[in-house]
Amino acid sequence: MVLSGGGKESAVNKIEEADSLLSHMTRGEKAQLLQRLARDLRDAFPGIDSIPGVCGGDPCIVRTRIPVWVLVQARRLGTSEADLLRSYPSLRAKTWPTPGLIIVHIGMRSTNK
């Protein structure tokens, strides 16, 4: 597939091409790709940071020692966002990480150790 110049149409074509490539990749190849994307996007998400020596280097909510995996696991177990915000007063609804952001940074866990 030949991609045209910039613009929305070009971005859609790139996404479609990536989707096509993903459908032919093994789970291992997808995991490697996710790790590369996480490294590439590391500085793109100011709400989550990973610092060696803090919480074992796991991604944490910036300026806290709240590991992202704790929030992800709590949500998986049915804890509401409101309950988490009450439990962790240092978190704010406006800085709450989006699900996509959390997924990217969970992928970083294995690259930071």
C-alpha positions as CSV (number, residue, x, y, z in Angstrom):
1,M,0.0,0.0,0.0
2,V,1.4,3.4,-1.0
3,L,0.5,6.2,1.5
4,S,-0.4,9.6,0.2
5,G,0.8,12.9,1.7
6,G,-0.2,14.2,5.2
7,G,-3.7,14.8,6.5
8,K,-6.5,12.8,8.0
9,E,-6.9,10.4,5.1
10,S,-3.2,9.5,5.3
11,A,-3.5,8.8,9.1
12,V,-6.5,6.6,8.4
13,N,-4.6,4.7,5.8
14,K,-1.7,4.2,8.2
15,I,-4.0,2.9,10.9
16,E,-5.6,0.5,8.4
17,E,-2.2,-0.7,7.2
18,A,-1.0,-1.2,10.9
19,D,-4.3,-3.1,11.6
20,S,-3.6,-5.4,8.7
21,L,0.0,-6.0,9.8
22,L,-1.2,-6.8,13.4
23,S,-3.6,-9.4,12.2
24,H,-0.6,-11.4,10.8
25,M,1.6,-11.0,13.8
26,T,2.1,-13.6,16.6
27,R,1.3,-12.7,20.2
28,G,5.1,-12.5,20.8
29,E,5.6,-10.1,18.0
30,K,2.7,-7.9,19.2
31,A,4.3,-7.9,22.7
32,Q,7.6,-6.7,21.2
33,L,5.8,-4.0,19.3
34,L,4.0,-2.9,22.4
35,Q,7.3,-2.6,24.2
36,R,8.8,-0.5,21.4
37,L,5.7,1.8,21.4
38,A,5.9,2.2,25.1
39,R,9.6,3.2,24.9
40,D,8.8,5.6,22.1
41,L,5.9,7.2,23.9
42,R,7.5,7.2,27.4
43,D,7.7,11.0,27.6
44,A,4.3,11.6,26.0
45,F,2.3,10.9,29.1
46,P,3.2,13.4,31.9
47,G,0.6,11.9,34.3
48,I,2.6,8.6,34.7
49,D,6.2,8.2,35.5
50,S,8.6,5.4,36.1
51,I,11.6,6.0,38.4
52,P,14.2,3.4,39.3
53,G,14.1,2.8,43.1
54,V,10.6,4.1,43.5
55,C,8.0,1.3,43.8
56,G,10.4,-1.1,42.2
57,G,10.5,1.0,39.0
58,D,6.9,0.3,38.2
59,P,5.0,3.1,36.5
60,C,3.3,5.3,39.1
61,I,1.0,8.3,39.0
62,V,3.3,11.3,38.8
63,R,4.3,12.9,42.2
64,T,2.9,9.9,44.1
65,R,3.9,6.4,45.0
66,I,0.7,4.9,43.6
67,P,1.6,2.2,41.1
68,V,-0.6,2.1,38.0
69,W,-1.0,-1.6,38.4
70,V,-2.7,-1.1,41.8
71,L,-5.3,1.1,40.1
72,V,-5.8,-1.3,37.2
73,Q,-6.3,-4.2,39.5
74,A,-8.7,-2.3,41.7
75,R,-10.8,-1.4,38.6
76,R,-10.7,-5.0,37.4
77,L,-12.0,-6.1,40.8
78,G,-14.9,-3.7,40.5
79,T,-13.8,-0.6,42.5
80,S,-15.4,2.5,41.1
81,E,-13.3,5.5,40.0
82,A,-15.1,7.5,42.7
83,D,-14.0,5.1,45.4
84,L,-10.4,5.1,44.2
85,L,-10.4,8.9,44.2
86,R,-11.7,8.8,47.8
87,S,-9.1,6.2,48.8
88,Y,-6.2,8.2,47.2
89,P,-6.8,11.9,47.9
90,S,-3.6,12.8,46.0
91,L,-5.4,11.8,42.8
92,R,-7.6,14.2,41.0
93,A,-10.4,13.3,38.5
94,K,-8.9,15.7,35.9
95,T,-5.5,13.9,36.0
96,W,-7.0,10.4,36.1
97,P,-5.1,8.2,33.6
98,T,-7.2,7.0,30.6
99,P,-7.4,3.2,30.0
100,G,-5.2,3.5,26.9
101,L,-2.6,5.3,28.8
102,I,-2.6,2.7,31.6
103,I,-2.2,-0.1,29.0
104,V,0.8,1.5,27.4
105,H,2.5,2.0,30.7
106,I,1.7,-1.4,32.0
107,G,3.6,-2.6,28.9
108,M,6.6,-0.5,30.1
109,R,6.9,-2.6,33.3
110,S,9.0,-5.3,31.7
111,T,11.2,-2.8,29.9
112,N,12.2,-0.8,33.0
113,K,13.5,-3.7,35.1
